[in-house]
Amino acid sequence: MGPFVVAGRSLDRATGEAAFTYRLGDDEFTERLTLDPALLSGPAPARLDAALDLVHLVMGTSYYKLAAPGRVVVERPVTAAQAAVAQAAYTDGLGEFAAVNRLPVPHRVEFELELRDAGPAPEPGGRGALLPVGGGKDSALALVVIPDGTALAVNPTGAQRDVARAAGVPLVEVRRRLDPLLAERTAEGGLNGHVPVTAINSAIATLVAVLGGHSPVVFANERSADEETLTVDGVSVNHQYSKSFAFEQLFTAAAAEVGAGYFSLTRQLSELATVAAVAALPLRADILSCNRSYTQRHLGGQAEQRWCLHCDKCLFTFLCFAVFLSPAEAQEMFGGNPLADLSLADGFRRLWATEKPFDCVGERAESAAAMAHLAAGRSWGDQPVVRALGAEAADAAQVTDATVGRFLPPRGRHGIPPQYLEALQRVLAGSRSAVP
């Protein structure tokens, strides 16, 4: 098979539809984004082409993975910063995909492309921050810290709309439609697996920011995104690579070329620190961080997203909130209590295992510290899973001297501008900063 080709693209300013075409062997794929036509009603921004190119490059990972040929041809000239983002997205961003499909790790890709000069960057837009939201605790905190921002959802769910509405923040919606041929080729035996979704959403958000005059683009990617999920022959494989600070730095440079700031507001925070803040907010009732939430139940004829309380992300999120909530408060928030179900003990144990789940969960040490903290307290100590795992978790936490209290202070490198860092610090100071 020949290389994967990042081919043509177009934007219909009348309908708001952008089309991005790729070729792999004899197949041609076209992915489509539907944007609000109101974003396209004015003159074309100076950096619109560059923003479209960035989307085109990273969105191609969904189609490249069908065969992962190791070669990518880019037909349009790109800047060095855009090329660096693409290189990262197709290599480290596909690390989990390569490991699961038993391909060589690290996954290496040769790019054939022409570099062009970026030129002077335009002035940033003046319409304020754009905040991509997933509906979970991290984006909820960002909406509270930046209440005058605008939320963005790609293929919005009820959870995303709910959290934006609860925060009183306007929501911009973008529709993303994969080419149906992708599903056909996958069913016929094409390779499948995780792609760097945050990289794709970052590019889409940057395009919306350019069209809408927004800046900066503010994600809520936490410090734990830097921890590898596992190692393969000594090489780190990270499910959350495109949430990592390393990727953030690459993408910041590419976004700057189109006049958009880009950073993660919660980069210095552990998952426990974010939960400590959100647990003190009324908004906690409106969040949802469940990867099975698309499996919906019907109540009164209405589909409702909910916590499944069985997936890795649900178990991790519940464990963190349990540190700051009573059992009654947690049960009301989540609609159940997985710490009462001994059949889930192995699921909780995986959170501090050498090979973490391929999911958006926190650091091993903070999971162990959280369970050990519950075991030492009165509120949760009698829960069946806590009784079963408390001593084991305490031993795991002791290896690195991990405690809940040590995970609460912000630390580490970040790219947060001073005014946003100060706003975050004010919200954190008003939260439950002390361990209960």
RALINDA-V740339 format. One record per backbone hydrogen bond with DSSP energy under -1.0 kcal/mol. CO is the residue of the C=O (numbers start at 1). NH is the residue of the N-H. If there is no record, write none. Layout:
co->(CO & CO)
nh->(NH & NH)
//
This chain:
co->(4 & 5 & 5 & 6 & 8 & 10 & 12 & 16 & 17 & 18 & 19 & 20 & 21 & 22 & 23 & 24 & 27 & 29 & 31 & 32 & 33 & 34 & 36 & 37 & 38 & 45 & 47 & 48 & 49 & 50 & 51 & 52 & 53 & 54 & 55 & 58 & 59 & 60 & 60 & 61 & 63 & 64 & 64 & 66 & 70 & 71 & 72 & 73 & 78 & 79 & 80 & 81 & 82 & 83 & 84 & 85 & 86 & 88 & 91 & 92 & 94 & 95 & 96 & 97 & 98 & 99 & 110 & 112 & 114 & 128 & 129 & 130 & 131 & 135 & 136 & 137 & 138 & 139 & 140 & 141 & 142 & 146 & 150 & 151 & 152 & 153 & 157 & 158 & 159 & 160 & 161 & 162 & 163 & 164 & 170 & 172 & 174 & 175 & 177 & 179 & 180 & 181 & 182 & 183 & 184 & 185 & 186 & 195 & 196 & 197 & 198 & 199 & 200 & 201 & 202 & 203 & 204 & 205 & 206 & 207 & 208 & 209 & 209 & 213 & 216 & 217 & 219 & 222 & 223 & 224 & 229 & 230 & 232 & 235 & 237 & 237 & 238 & 240 & 241 & 244 & 245 & 246 & 247 & 248 & 249 & 250 & 251 & 252 & 255 & 255 & 256 & 261 & 263 & 264 & 266 & 268 & 269 & 270 & 271 & 272 & 273 & 274 & 275 & 276 & 278 & 281 & 282 & 283 & 290 & 292 & 294 & 297 & 299 & 302 & 304 & 311 & 312 & 313 & 314 & 315 & 316 & 317 & 318 & 321 & 321 & 326 & 327 & 328 & 329 & 330 & 331 & 337 & 338 & 339 & 341 & 342 & 344 & 345 & 346 & 348 & 349 & 350 & 357 & 359 & 363 & 364 & 365 & 366 & 367 & 368 & 369 & 370 & 371 & 372 & 374 & 380 & 383 & 384 & 385 & 386 & 389 & 390 & 391 & 392 & 393 & 394 & 397 & 404 & 417 & 418 & 419 & 420 & 421 & 422 & 423 & 424 & 425 & 426 & 428 & 431)
nh->(73 & 7 & 23 & 75 & 21 & 19 & 16 & 35 & 12 & 33 & 10 & 31 & 7 & 29 & 5 & 27 & 24 & 22 & 20 & 177 & 18 & 175 & 39 & 40 & 41 & 48 & 51 & 52 & 53 & 54 & 55 & 56 & 57 & 58 & 59 & 61 & 62 & 63 & 64 & 65 & 66 & 67 & 68 & 191 & 110 & 4 & 112 & 6 & 116 & 83 & 84 & 85 & 86 & 87 & 88 & 89 & 90 & 93 & 94 & 95 & 98 & 99 & 100 & 101 & 103 & 102 & 72 & 74 & 78 & 215 & 150 & 218 & 152 & 288 & 140 & 141 & 142 & 143 & 144 & 145 & 146 & 149 & 131 & 172 & 133 & 174 & 161 & 162 & 163 & 164 & 165 & 166 & 167 & 169 & 151 & 153 & 155 & 34 & 32 & 182 & 184 & 185 & 186 & 187 & 188 & 190 & 189 & 197 & 200 & 201 & 202 & 203 & 204 & 205 & 206 & 207 & 208 & 209 & 210 & 211 & 212 & 213 & 214 & 127 & 130 & 263 & 265 & 225 & 226 & 227 & 356 & 237 & 235 & 232 & 229 & 230 & 241 & 243 & 244 & 248 & 249 & 250 & 251 & 252 & 253 & 254 & 255 & 256 & 258 & 260 & 259 & 217 & 219 & 267 & 269 & 411 & 223 & 274 & 275 & 276 & 277 & 278 & 279 & 432 & 281 & 284 & 285 & 286 & 293 & 295 & 296 & 304 & 302 & 299 & 297 & 315 & 316 & 317 & 318 & 319 & 320 & 321 & 322 & 324 & 325 & 330 & 331 & 332 & 333 & 334 & 335 & 340 & 341 & 385 & 344 & 345 & 348 & 349 & 350 & 351 & 352 & 353 & 359 & 361 & 367 & 368 & 369 & 370 & 371 & 372 & 373 & 374 & 375 & 376 & 377 & 383 & 387 & 388 & 389 & 390 & 393 & 394 & 395 & 396 & 397 & 398 & 402 & 407 & 421 & 422 & 423 & 424 & 425 & 426 & 427 & 428 & 429 & 430 & 431 & 433)
//
